[in-house]
Amino acid sequence: MSESNRKPIIIACAVAGLVLVLFLMGVGFGRGDRPAGGSTVSGLAGIGPVAALETTDLVLSNGDCAISGQLIQVQQTCTFTIAEFGGTFDLGPVTKRARLTVLSAPGEVTVSMLIEGTDAAQKLEQGDSTDLTVGRSGGSLTFDCPGFDACILQVSPI
């Protein structure tokens, strides 16, 4: 048997061995029909195409607002810019998501998002919440709080 005849056999054996190892690892670490363990689920949580939108992603570009942890204090009107993300070659998350909740407000708070050329606005009252989703190209987020009392908003991961 010449060397050129053995090469395909060696490659086929290597592939079969790899498949066997993967199968045995799946059987060994798998849970059958039982739910996956907490450590398995938490280990896979960070590999999805969605990341959390956090207050650290918001850069104040206009108005009078203050950020403290997950809370945003809005005095009348302010606009935040959300920078582009995704990293080199866009290998990072595809979107960032968060839930915005109005904790206190003297009236209806208008939340406006300008994302990829699309402008959307929504009016929220105290206790209401809405989901925010931002694509890789970033965008802007504007809050309008009525009156002279400050509105308190909370940004939390979904």
Secondary structure, DSSP 8 states (H G I E B T S, - for coil): --HHHHHHHHHHHHHHHHHHHHHHHHHHH--TTS---HHHHHHHGGGSSEEE--GGGEEEEEEEEEEETTEEEEEEEEEEEE---S-GGG-S-SEEEEEEEEEE-SS-EEEEEEETTEEEEEEE-TT-EEEEEEETT-EEEEEE--SSS-EEEEEE--
